[in-house]
Amino acid sequence: MKYKISMAVIVDTKEIMAFINHYWKKGHVLAKSEELFLFQYQNYLSPSELNMVVAKNSDGEIKAILGFVPVSYGSEQSDVFGALWKVADDVKAPMLGLKLLSFLRKKVNGRYLTLGLNETSSSIYRYMNFEVGYMIQWYIGNAQCSAKLTMNIEFPELDDSFQLKVIEPNEELFSLLALTNSYPKKDREYIQHRFVEHPIYDYDFIGIFSKDKLAACMVIREQQGPSSKCIRIVDYIGDDSYLAGSAASIQKLLKERGAEYADLIAFGLAQDVLESGGFRKVNGDVVVPNYFEPFELKTIDILCAYDNSEATSIRIFKADGDQDRPNVI
């Protein structure tokens, strides 16, 4: 059977949500909440379109999908993160999924990245000459809290280097974006939409100040667990050294907010710099959870892949793609 591959449009929304419910996971949050689905996939520049590639059979039925999330919402040219990628179980065309990916890569004007892979999908990306690697989960513990959500983590006291302050997205912050020399390249419209306009999650922008000047910024979200809460650093703008130098100030923030620890899941940060500043890497017997909806007391390895056709610096964070989204509403 032949399949027509095209970009999805807004009138495909209900059918795509039904496809997710039937072929991906019954009761999936993106199959239940149209508000969240459109927040994730409606095209910012052209609202009648969706950021999703679909394959339809001769009857016009959707039989495969590949969602993506651009990180530049103010321009047609953008790096993109691949997200939901699924071919219907009853399709007898083994290359259909790859054809969707090939279609998307020709369509976009930037790099293609993705995270949250399983071993099967990661092997496909390796076959296509993508770089594949594991993201690292870092943490900072609150020495005044006992471990309830974690196991075997350290709680050292650290020395202050920089000051932290809650800020609003402003020109000073956006100027830091322009100075970023790593990929993917994010713009102010992406930051505004992804974090300020999120329909469910509340994010804070925590400015890192050096001598009263904004030097870097963390995007954080408080995460409530069954018996305690933590702070999740889901995105970061700035040089790695400012993040590393803020470890002690992050400890103070944990104490102020009554959080047990802060974690950061990222790829491409300078490991020696973060470790020298006081961040600890999750490995061995240390357990820092990633899943909270429902809560699971176990460490989850997260694979990512990216098109690194040029020798450039790549940084990937938890909020990229569709990893930091609600599973339960």
N, C-alpha and C positions, 0 to 999 in steps of 0.2 A: 504494500500500500504506500502511496505517496503522501507526504506531509508537507504542508505549506508553513514555512517558518517566517514569522513577522514580529514586529513590536506589538505588544498588547495595547489596547485602548481602554478607556474608562468603562465602556459598556461590557467589557470582559470581566469586570471585577467579581460579580456574583459567581460566575462559572469557575474562575480561578480559585475562589475561596472554597467552592464545592470540591474542586480537584484536590486541594490541600487536605480537606477533611477526609476524602475517600482514599487517596493514594499516599499521602504523607503521614498524617496522624489524625485519627478521629478525635474531634474536640479540640484540635490545635487552636491556639489563641488567634492566629491569623485567619482561621476558618470561621471564627465566632465574632470577632470584632472588626467591623468594616472601618471604623474610625482608625484603629491601629494599622490595619492593612493599608489604607490610603495614606496615612502618615508615612509609612515605610516606603510605599512604592508609587505614589502619584508623582508624575513628572512636575517638578517645581516650575520650570519655564513654560511648559505646555500642559496645563492641567487636564486636557482631554486625553492624554496619553499616560501610560504606565511605564515605569522602569522595569520592564519584564519582557523577556522574549518567550514566545509561545509557538508550539507546533500544533497545527490543526489537521485533522484527517479530512477526507473528501466530503464528509457530512458536516464539516465545520465544527467538530468537537475538539476541545483542547485535550491533547494527549501527552504534552510535555511542557515544562516551564523552567525558566532560568531567571530568577530575580536578581537585581543588582542595585547597589546604592552608590550614587555619585558623591564625591566629596567637594565638588565645586558646583554650587547651585546657581551661581550668577553668570555662568558661561556655558556654552555648548561643549567646550573642551574640558574634560575632567577625567582624572583617575577614577576608577570604579572598583567597588568591592562586590564580588559575586556573593549571592545569598542562596535562597531556596533553589535547588537544582534537582528536578525529579522527572523521570519518564514513567508514564503509566505502566503498571505491571503487565498489562495485556498487550503491550506493543511488541511486535516482532521485528523491530528495526534496531539492532544493537548499537549502531553508530548515531542514533538520533540525538542523544544527549550531547555528544561531541559536536554535532552540527549546530546545535543551539549555541554552544560556547564559541565556535568559530564565527558564527553570524554576529555575535555580540562583540567579539574582539575586532572585527572589521568595522563595526558600527561606531564604537567609541573612539575618542581622539586622545586617550591617555592610557596609562598602565592599567592592567587588570591584576587585582589582588583578591585574596579570599582567606577566611579563617574559620575555624570550627570544623575542620575536615575529619573524616574517618580514614582508616587505612586504605579502603578501596578507592575513595575519591583522591586521596593523596597520590596513589600509584598512577592514576590517570594524569594528574598534573605533572608528575615526574616524566611520564611518557611524552608529554607535550613540551618538555624542556623548561618547565617552570622550576624555580627554586622553591624547595620545600623545607620547612624547619619547624622546630617546636618553640612556642612562646614560653617565656619564663614568668613564673608567678613570684613576685616579691612581697614582703610584708614588713611592717613595723608594729611592734607590740606596745600596748599601754601597760607600763609597769605597775599601775595602780589597779589593774583589773585581773581577776583570775580567768583562766582559759575555760570558756564554756562552749564556744563554737569551734575550737581548734584543738590540736593535740601536739605537744612537744615543741611549742614555739618558744623563742627566747624573748625576754623582756628587758633588755639593757637600757639604762638611762643614757641619753645622748646629749651632746653640747649644742647650743644654739649657734646658727650661722646666719640665717636669714629670718625675716619677719613674714608672717602670713596674714592675709586680710581678704575677706569676702569682697568681690568686686562685681560690677556689672559689665557685660560686654561693651567695650568702648573703643575709641580710635587707638588708644595706647595698646590695648590688647590686639587689635587687628593689625597694628604695625608689626607686632611680633610674628604674626602669620606670614607677612611679606618677607621677613628675614629668614624664615625656615628654609634650610637648604637640603632637606630630606624629602622623600616621597612617602605617601601620597601628598599632593598639594591641596590643602583645604582652604576654603575662602570664608568670608564673613557670613555670607548667606547660609552656608552649610552649618556653621557654628550656631547661628540664630535658630535655624529650623531644628537641627538635631537635638539641641539641649534646652533652649529657651521655650520652644513651642511644643515640646513633647507632651502628648495628651495625658500621660499617666505618671511618668517619673518626674521627680523634682531634682534638678542638678544645681550644684553651687560652683561658681568660678572662684577658685582660691588663688589670689595673686601672690606671687613670691617677690618680695621687695628687698632690694639691696640699696641701702642708703636712701630710702624713701623713693626709689625709682623702681617701677615695675620691670622685673627682669625675666619672669616666666610665669606660667599659669597652669594650674591643675584643674581639671574638671572632675568633681567628686559627686558621689551619691551615697546617702546613708542607706544601709541595708539592714533591715530588722530580721533577726533569726528567732528561733523558738525560745531562747533564754537570754539572749544578749543581742547587741548590734555591732556592726562594723562599718567602716568607711571604705568605699571602693573608689580608687583613682582610675577613672575610665578613659581619660585622654589627657594629653600633656602638650603644652606649647612652650618651647624654649630649649636652651642648652641643657644637656644631661647634668652638668655640674651644679646647676641651681637646684635641680630636683634632689640630687644627692646631699647637698648642703642643707636641705630643708628637713632632713629626717627628724632632728630634735624638735623643730617647730611643729611637725606633724604629730609627734608625741603629745605636745601641749594641746593641739587641736583635739586629739583623741580624749584627753582628760576633760577638756571643756564640754565635749559632746557626749561623754559617757560611753564611748565606743571601745570595744575590746582590742581592736587592731585595725590597721589600714592595709589593704592589699593593692597590688598593681600587676596586671597581666599585660605583658608587652613583648614585642620582638624588635631587636635592633638597637636597644639602649646599651651603653657602655657598661658591661658588667663590673669591671674593676672599679669604675667611678662610683657606681651605686653602692657596692660593697664597702668601699672606703668611707662612704658617708654614713653608713649604719643600716642600710637596707639589708634584709636577709633573704636568701633564696630558698624557696620551698623545694626540699629534696629529702631523700632518705626517709626517716621516721616522722618528719614534720608533716602535719596535715592541716591545710588551710582550704576550706571548702570553696567551691565555685557555684554549685547549684543550691539555690535557696527556695525555689518554687517547683517542687517541694524541696525541703532541706535535705542534703546528703552530706554526712561528715566524711568526705573523702576528697582527695586531691584529683583533679581532672587534668590530664595532659591535653593541650590545645595545639593542633597543627595548623600552620598557615602556609600559603603558597603565593608567589608573586612573580610577575614578569619583570625580570631584571635585565632587559636587553642592553642597558648601559650600566657602567660601573658607578652606581649612585647609592646613596644611603637610604635604606628603607626602614621606616618605623611604623609599627602596627600596634594598636591598642584595643582594649576590650570593647570599647564603644564603636569601633569600626564595623562595617557590615551590619549584621543583625544579631550580634552576640549579646549586647546589653539591652534586652527588651523583656517585657513581662511575659511570663508563661501562664500566669493566672490573673484574671481580672475579676 
